[in-house]
């Protein structure tokens, strides 16, 4: 098992390795395998990219992303313009489901509201606006209202785990009550934990995923 100092070394190396992230003003601390990032970046996308990079590192059991987004004053865009860009991004990413999604923007922070049929559509909607350069944060309040029978949810997720080359389905248990899914078990890395959660969200009928999987390298 990695020590905190070894995890910190690997995390800092991974952040330097990431081509889309400037780690100059970001500090990293590690305590009991949990990584805390502080400092600031100039784009919200960089904050998310930093978190994604840290989760790729073996031995990381948790991440606290306290990085602040500080937009340069010359790059600040009015909320109405950000809202128009967000709507355009949603139309491109989800040309049908976007009709049921509303965008609200306040001081650069985007809030998504509405309802979709599939869990992955909620995730894709957030990913679409997260890439906008002028935002300071994203709140995803979209709800999932499926048409599939609740009894099918557990079976379909377990089948997806069995097909996956990136998730060891034998080490994960799935508990489903209607569209609310709880994942438990142990995996080898944070990336595998995230992939299991993503797989569960992609199943038809899923309205909520509680990821209680632990990382045990």
C-alpha positions as CSV (number, residue, x, y, z in Angstrom):
1,X,0.0,0.0,0.0
2,X,1.3,3.4,-0.9
3,X,2.3,5.9,1.7
4,X,0.9,9.5,1.7
5,X,4.3,10.8,0.5
6,X,4.3,8.4,-2.4
7,X,0.8,9.3,-3.4
8,X,1.6,13.0,-3.2
9,X,4.7,12.5,-5.4
10,X,2.6,10.6,-8.0
11,X,-0.3,13.1,-7.9
12,X,2.1,16.0,-8.5
13,X,3.7,14.2,-11.4
14,X,0.3,13.4,-12.9
15,X,-0.8,17.1,-12.7
16,X,2.5,18.1,-14.4
17,X,1.8,15.5,-17.0
18,X,-1.7,16.7,-17.9
19,X,-1.3,18.9,-21.0
20,X,-4.6,20.9,-20.4
21,X,-3.8,21.9,-16.8
22,X,-1.4,24.5,-15.4
23,X,-0.5,23.3,-11.9
24,X,1.5,26.5,-11.1
25,X,-0.9,27.9,-8.5
26,X,-2.2,24.7,-7.1
27,X,-1.1,23.0,-3.9
28,X,-1.6,19.4,-3.0
29,X,-1.8,17.7,0.4
30,X,-2.4,14.0,1.2
31,X,-3.8,12.6,4.5
32,X,-4.7,8.9,4.8
33,X,-4.8,8.5,1.0
34,X,-7.2,11.5,0.6
35,X,-5.9,14.2,-1.6
36,X,-6.8,17.9,-1.0
37,X,-6.2,20.5,-3.7
38,X,-6.1,24.2,-3.0
39,X,-5.1,27.3,-5.0
40,X,-6.7,28.7,-8.1
41,X,-7.1,28.3,-11.8
42,X,-8.3,30.5,-14.6
43,X,-10.9,28.2,-16.1
44,X,-13.5,25.9,-14.5
45,X,-12.5,23.2,-17.0
46,X,-9.0,23.2,-15.4
47,X,-10.5,22.6,-12.0
48,X,-12.3,19.6,-13.3
49,X,-9.3,18.3,-15.3
50,X,-7.2,18.5,-12.1
51,X,-9.7,16.4,-10.2
52,X,-9.8,13.9,-13.1
53,X,-6.0,13.6,-13.2
54,X,-5.8,13.0,-9.4
55,X,-8.4,10.2,-9.6
56,X,-6.2,8.4,-12.2
57,X,-3.5,7.9,-9.6
58,X,-3.3,4.5,-7.9
59,X,-3.7,4.6,-4.2
60,X,-6.0,7.7,-4.1
61,X,-9.0,6.9,-1.9
62,X,-10.7,10.3,-2.0
63,X,-10.4,13.8,-3.4
64,X,-11.3,17.2,-1.9
65,X,-11.2,19.7,-4.7
66,X,-11.0,23.2,-3.1
67,X,-9.4,24.9,-6.1
68,X,-10.9,28.3,-6.7
69,X,-11.8,29.6,-10.2
70,X,-10.5,33.1,-10.9
71,X,-11.5,34.4,-14.3
72,X,-9.2,37.2,-15.6
73,X,-11.1,40.4,-15.6
74,X,-10.6,40.9,-19.3
75,X,-12.2,37.6,-20.0
76,X,-15.3,38.0,-18.0
77,X,-18.5,37.5,-20.0
78,X,-22.0,38.6,-19.0
79,X,-24.4,36.0,-17.7
80,X,-26.8,36.2,-20.7
81,X,-24.0,35.4,-23.1
82,X,-22.9,32.5,-21.0
83,X,-26.5,31.3,-20.9
84,X,-26.7,31.4,-24.8
85,X,-23.4,29.5,-25.0
86,X,-24.7,26.9,-22.6
87,X,-28.0,26.4,-24.5
88,X,-26.0,26.0,-27.8
89,X,-23.7,23.4,-26.1
90,X,-26.7,21.4,-24.9
91,X,-28.4,21.5,-28.3
92,X,-25.2,20.1,-29.8
93,X,-24.7,17.4,-27.2
94,X,-28.3,16.4,-26.6
95,X,-30.3,17.6,-29.6
96,X,-33.6,15.9,-28.4
97,X,-33.3,15.9,-24.6
98,X,-32.2,19.5,-24.5
99,X,-35.8,20.6,-25.0
100,X,-36.5,19.5,-21.4
101,X,-33.5,21.2,-19.9
102,X,-33.4,24.8,-18.6
103,X,-30.2,26.9,-18.0
104,X,-29.8,29.5,-15.3
105,X,-26.7,31.6,-14.9
106,X,-25.7,33.8,-11.9
107,X,-22.3,35.4,-11.6
108,X,-20.8,32.9,-14.0
109,X,-22.2,29.8,-12.2
110,X,-24.5,27.6,-14.4
111,X,-27.4,25.8,-13.0
112,X,-29.2,23.0,-15.0
113,X,-32.8,22.2,-14.3
114,X,-35.4,20.0,-15.9
115,X,-35.9,16.2,-16.5
116,X,-34.4,13.6,-18.8
117,X,-35.2,9.9,-19.4
118,X,-31.7,8.5,-19.0
119,X,-29.0,9.0,-16.4
120,X,-26.3,9.4,-19.0
121,X,-28.2,12.4,-20.5
122,X,-27.9,14.2,-17.1
123,X,-24.1,13.5,-17.1
124,X,-23.7,14.6,-20.8
125,X,-25.6,17.8,-20.1
126,X,-23.2,18.7,-17.3
127,X,-20.1,17.7,-19.4
128,X,-21.4,20.0,-22.2
129,X,-21.5,23.2,-20.1
130,X,-18.5,22.3,-18.0
131,X,-16.3,22.9,-21.1
132,X,-17.4,26.6,-21.5
133,X,-14.4,28.8,-20.7
134,X,-16.3,31.6,-18.9
135,X,-18.1,29.7,-16.2
136,X,-17.1,29.5,-12.5
137,X,-19.1,26.4,-11.5
138,X,-21.9,24.0,-12.4
139,X,-24.9,22.9,-10.4
140,X,-26.7,19.9,-12.0
141,X,-30.3,19.8,-10.7
142,X,-31.6,17.7,-13.6
143,X,-33.8,14.8,-12.5
144,X,-34.1,11.5,-14.2
145,X,-37.6,10.2,-15.0
146,X,-37.3,6.8,-16.7
147,X,-39.8,4.8,-18.6
148,X,-38.2,1.4,-17.9
149,X,-39.6,-1.0,-15.3
150,X,-37.7,-0.7,-12.0
151,X,-37.1,-4.5,-11.8
152,X,-34.9,-4.2,-14.9
153,X,-32.4,-1.8,-13.4
154,X,-30.4,-4.2,-11.3
155,X,-30.2,-6.8,-14.0
156,X,-29.0,-4.4,-16.7
157,X,-26.3,-2.9,-14.5
158,X,-24.9,-6.3,-13.5
159,X,-24.9,-7.3,-17.2
160,X,-23.0,-4.2,-18.1
161,X,-20.4,-4.9,-15.4
162,X,-19.9,-8.4,-16.8
163,X,-19.3,-7.0,-20.2
164,X,-16.9,-4.3,-19.1
165,X,-13.1,-4.6,-19.6
166,X,-12.5,-1.8,-17.1
167,X,-14.6,-2.9,-14.1
168,X,-14.3,-6.1,-12.1
169,X,-18.0,-6.8,-11.7
170,X,-17.3,-9.7,-9.4
171,X,-16.0,-7.3,-6.7
172,X,-19.1,-5.0,-6.9
173,X,-22.6,-5.6,-5.6
174,X,-25.6,-3.8,-6.9
175,X,-28.6,-2.9,-4.8
176,X,-31.5,-1.3,-6.6
177,X,-34.8,0.1,-5.2
178,X,-36.7,1.4,-8.2
179,X,-34.3,3.7,-10.0
180,X,-32.1,4.4,-6.9
181,X,-28.9,2.3,-7.1
182,X,-26.3,1.6,-4.4
183,X,-22.9,0.2,-5.4
184,X,-20.7,-1.5,-2.8
185,X,-17.5,-3.5,-2.8
186,X,-13.8,-2.9,-3.5
187,X,-11.9,-1.9,-6.6
188,X,-8.2,-1.4,-7.4
189,X,-8.3,2.3,-8.3
190,X,-10.3,5.5,-8.1
191,X,-10.6,5.4,-11.9
192,X,-12.3,2.0,-11.7
193,X,-14.6,3.3,-9.0
194,X,-15.6,6.2,-11.3
195,X,-16.1,3.8,-14.2
196,X,-18.4,1.7,-12.2
197,X,-20.5,4.7,-11.3
198,X,-20.6,5.9,-14.9
199,X,-21.7,2.4,-16.0
200,X,-24.5,2.4,-13.5
201,X,-25.7,5.9,-14.6
202,X,-25.8,4.7,-18.2
203,X,-28.4,2.0,-17.4
204,X,-32.0,2.9,-18.4
205,X,-34.2,3.6,-15.4
206,X,-31.5,4.9,-13.0
207,X,-32.4,8.1,-11.2
208,X,-29.7,8.1,-8.5
209,X,-26.4,6.4,-7.9
210,X,-24.9,6.1,-4.4
211,X,-21.3,5.0,-4.9
212,X,-20.1,3.3,-1.7
213,X,-17.3,1.4,-3.4
214,X,-14.0,1.6,-1.6
215,X,-10.5,1.7,-3.2
216,X,-8.1,-1.0,-2.1
217,X,-5.0,-1.2,-4.4
